[in-house]
Amino acid sequence: MTSSLGLLLALVFCLTLDLTSVASATSTDHQHAVTDTLFTAQHVDTLDTLPISSSQVMTAAERSAFATKHPDFADAVTSSTLLPGLEEGYTPQGLTRLTPDLLLVTSYRGFHVGSKAPSLFIIMNTTAASDASLLAIFTLHNTDGTPFYGHCGGAASVADLVYTVNDYELLAFDREQLLGALVPDTVVLLDIKPIFTEFVDSKASYVFSDNERLYVGDFYEPVIPFFSVPSHHGPSGWVAGYDLDESGRITATDSYSLGFMVHDKTVLKPDLAIQITAGVQGIILCDSTLALSLAFGLYDATLALYPNPLSTEPTTTELPDGSFLPTYTLAKEPSSKIALPTGSEDLDCDCDSNTAQVLFESASTLYRTPIRLAGGSIEDRTFSFTLPAP
């Protein structure tokens, strides 16, 4: 029988193989702007010709074991929606609410399915029946019109913009154009490219906005050199915070070079940073609570809840340009933890209703087999849940 260590190494190899193409997935200047139309093509197809489908991956036994294995999370869940694209080799990564009913999910497809395909934005109606939830599929392109194969590790909708992230880079899309492309009772297929991009001082593995600031975070795992971070990010990486204007754009103008870490690219200086723990896949800040999605490997993930560190006094961190940045630090241990199925990814939240969303990559074709063999719990849905107190 294959050992757990062997399964973990195989999983890491698959992940690293997919991620080696990320650095070349996007364009290269500090900022790009495009003046031509956002949509390079548009057509509408019927459900039987769509490039992705919403197919249940979990077995009946796996679904029935959900509440038994993860009772605290199951008690908090208020609704769920099946993730599209799992059977076609796509791996879900990021999510953000566009409206109370509409959820945008990001997904990439790597070499593990035999050939790459451009990454996707997928818009779903989370209040519709499962066979009617899929509304739009956007195939992502770079600003120069070439296909975008990046990881799309997170998503954030704020004011006029929708952001996704990839390897120190933010890609910004026009929120109203995304919503305006939707057609009632039809699944829309579109090619799309960002209206601008920015390089930031974060590995940009996930992103979140509280409408006043954009938080862009590192994924750090000490056993894998590929996931190293710049030394000024602290021992386990950080989340860089950038103030936003009313349109959702970053207000920072100062910048500096990170050297070889980003192929000598210039990054925008953050307004603050939060030093974090290892294994972070997503973050939300909601009033007095900071929550992290923690996942790596073949077993249970964790929702870790902390007091919001922004209410504490910051220290300072010296940046590569010699300036100093206010830096906040998490408590050494979370106030509480909730066990999640394997492979939790991005988080989003609505502080007014005290609800949050999470999705999982574990039911993708890249991960489901080794996770099942190791006894982990795959998950083929995105969930809304009540955010517990820290």
N, C-alpha and C positions, 0 to 999 in steps of 0.2 A: 504494500500500500504506500502511496506517495506520502511523505512526511509533511507536516504543517510548514516546516521551514522550507522544504522544496517548493511547496505551493506558493508560499510567500515570495520566494525568489523568482518563480515563474511569473507571478503577478507583477512584481516590480519590473522585470524585464519587459513585459508587454507594455506597461505604463511608460517606461523610459523610451521604448521604441516609438510610441505614439508622440511623446513630447519632444523628441529630437528635431522634429520638423517645425516646432512652434516658433522658434526664433526667426525663421525665414518666412513666416506666414503673413507678415504685415509690411507696410511700407516703411521708409527709413528716416525721413526728416523729423525734426522736433515737432513740427505741426504741419498738417496738410489740410487744405480746404479745397472743396470742389464747387464749381459754379454750375455744372450741368445738372440735369435732372437726377433726383435720388434713385429712381427706379430705372434700371437699364432695360427691363422687359416686363411684360405683364400678360398673363393668360390665365384662364380658369378651366379647371378640369373637374370631372366627376370623381366620386369617391373611389371607384374601381381602378382609376389610373393614377392615383396619387403616389408619389415616390416614397411615402412613409405611411404606416398604418398604426392604429391604436389597438394592439393585441395584448391580451393578458399573458404574461410570462409565468407568473407564479402558479404552482399547482394548487388544487383545492386544499391539500394538506398544509402547504406552506401558508396559505391565506388564513386557514382556521387556527394556525399556531401563532399568528401575529399577536393577539391579545395576551396569550399565555406567556410568550417570551418577553414582551415589552408592555407590561400592564400599565405602568405610569404614563407612557406615551399614548397608549390606546385610550386611556381615560381622558386625555387632553384633546384628542382628535375630534374635530367638528365636521370635516368633510374631506373627500379625496377625489383625485382625478387621475385616470390612467395616462401614463406617459407615452406619447407617440414615438415611433422610430426605433424602438428597442430591437425588433426583429430584423430591421434593415441595417444593423450595425452601428447605429448612433448611440453615443454615450451622453446622457443628460448632465449638465454642469450648473447652469445658472438659472435663476428665476426672479421675476419682479412683477408686481401688480401694476397693470396699466390703468385699470378701473376696478371697482369692487368685484365685478364679474369676470374680467378678462385678465388672464395670466400669460406672460411671455416667458418661454423656456428657451435656453440656449443648449445646443447639442453639437458635438463634433463626431466625425467618423475617421478613424485612423487606418493604418496599414493592416491591422489585425483581421480585417474582413477581405483582404486580398487587394484592395485598391482604395485610395483615399477618395473622399468627396468633400466639397466645401461645407463649412459649418453652417448651421441653421439657426434662425429665429423661428420659433413656433408659437403661435397665439392660439389659446384655448379659452372657451367659455366654461368656467368651472361650475356653473349652475345648470348646464345642459346635461342631457343623457349622454352616456359614454360614447355612443355612436354618432353624436352630433356636436361633440365638444370641440373638435378641430376646426379652426376658422381660417388660418393662414399659415403658409410655409414660405419663409423668406430665405433664399440662398444668399449667403454673404460673400461680398467681394471687397477687395482693397479699394482705396481711393482711385487707383489707376485702372480699375475695371478687371483686374486679374482675380481669379478665385482666392478666397480667404480660407485657409485650412487651420486656423488657430484654435486654441483650446477653449476660448469663451468661458473662462472659469467662473464668471459671475455675471449678474445683470442688475441694473438699478435704473428705475424710472424716477426722474425728478424734474419738475417744471416742464420745460419744452423739450427735454432730451431723454433718450434712453441710452445708457452706457453698457458696453461689455468690455472685458479686459483680456489681455494676452501678453505675457512676458514683458513687463514694464510699460505696457502701452494701454491707453484708454481709446476706445473707438466710440464716437458719439453719433447717434441717429436721431432724426426728427420724429418726436413722439406723435405729433398730429398727422404726419404723413403715414406712419404705421397704422394708426387708427383709421385714417381716411381711406386706406386701401381695402378695408374690409367690405365685403358684399353680403347682404343678408341671404341666408340659406345656401351659401356657396363656400367652398374652400378655395381660397385664392393662392396662386403660386406666383412669386415675384423674385426677381434678382434685385439686390439692394447693396449699396455701399455707404460708408459713413460720410457725414457731412464735414467732420474734421476728426483728427486724432491728436493725442498728446502723449508724450513720455513722462512718466511719474516715478518718484523715488520709492518704488515698491515693486516686488516681482509680479504684482497684479494678478494674483491667483483667484481673487474674489473681490466684490465691490458692494457697497451699501450706501444709501443716502438717507439722512434724517430730514431732508429738505433744506437744511442750512449748510450742510457739509457733506462732502463725498469722502468715504473711507475706503481705501484701497489697500489690500493686505497681502502679506507673504504667506506662502506655504513652506514650512521648514520641517525637515525630518532628518535627525542627526545621522542615521545609519546610511543615508543615500547621498553621496556627494553632489548629485545633480540638483538636489534641493537646498544647497547652501544659499546663504544670503550675505549681503555686504556687511562688514564688521560693525559699521555704525548703527545697524538695525538691532543690535543687541544679541544676546545668546540664542534666542529662539525666533528672531524675526520681529517685525512690527507691522502695524496698520498705519499708513500715512493718511492724515486728515487734511483735506483741502476745502477752504471756504468757497461758497458758491454765490453767484449773483442771482438776480430774480429769474433769469432764463435757465438757470441750472449749470452755467459755465463756471469753470474754475477761475477765481480772481487772481491767483498767484501769477507774478511776472518774473520773479527772480529764478535763476536756474543755475545748474552746475553739472559737471560731467561725472559719471560713475566709472569712467574708464572702461576696461575690458569687460566689466560685468554686463554692460549693455552695448557692447561693440562701439565704445566711445561716444555713445549718444548723450545728449544733454537732456536732463530731466528737470521738471518744475520743482521748486522748493516747497515742501509742505508747510502748512500753518501749525501743525502739531503732529505728534505721533503717539501711539499706544503700543508699548512693548507687550508681546503676547507669548503664549506657550507654543509648543510644537504641535503639528498635526491639524492646524486650523484649515477648514474648508469653506467656512462662511461665518459672517458676523452680523449681528444686529445690535443697535443701541436704542433702547426704548425707555425713556424717562430714567428711572433709577436702576435699570437693568441693562447689563451687557451680556449677550448670549453668544456662545461659540458652537459651531458644528465641528466636532473633532472626529476624524476618521483616517485610518491608515491600516491596510492589511485586510485580513479575511474574516474578522470577527465583529462583534457589536461596535457601533459608533456611539458617540456620546453627545448629548446636548448639555453643555456646561454653563451654568448661570452664575454671574458675578455681579457685585455692586458696580455701578457705572464708575469707572476710575476718573472720569472727567470732573467729578465733584471733589477730587483730592488735589493736593498741591503737586504741581509737576516738578520734575528735575529738568536738567537740560542735557542735550546731546550735541556734540560738535559734529558738524556736517563737513563734507569734502571741501567746501569753499571756505572753511574756517568760521562760519557763522554758527549760531547756537539755536537749537530748536526746543520748545517746550515738549517734554516727553512724560507721558503718564504710564503707570505700571499696574498691571492686574494684581489683585490679591494672590498670595502664593497658592491658595487652594480655592476652588469654586465654592460658593455658598451651598449649591445643590447641583446634582447631576441626574440626568434621565437617560436610561439606556435606549438606543435607537437601533433599527436594523442596520446591517453592514452598509458602508459606502454612502453615508450622508454627505451632502454637498452644500449648496448655497442656501442661505436663509433670507427671508424678507419679513416685514412686519407692518402692521397698522396699529400704532400706539393708541389711537382713539378707541379702538374696539378691543385692544389687548389681545390681538390674534397675530399669529405668525404662520409662515409657510416654510416647508423644507422639501427638497427632493433628494433622490438617491440615484447613484450610478450603478448599483450592484446588480441590477437585472439586465444590464447591457450584455451583448455577446462577448465583450472583452473580459468581463469579470464573473459572470454567473456560474460558470462551471467550477473554477477553483474555489469560489466561496461555498458552493454547495458541497464539494468534496471535503472541505475543512469543517463543515458543520455550521457555517455562518448563515445569516438570514438575508436573502435577496429581497428587494422591494421594487415593484413596478409602478408605483403611484407617487404623486406628489400630494402632500397633506397640508391642510389648514388645521391649526391647533391653538388652544388657549395658552398664552404665554404664562408659565408659572412665575411666581415671585422668586427673587434670588434667595 
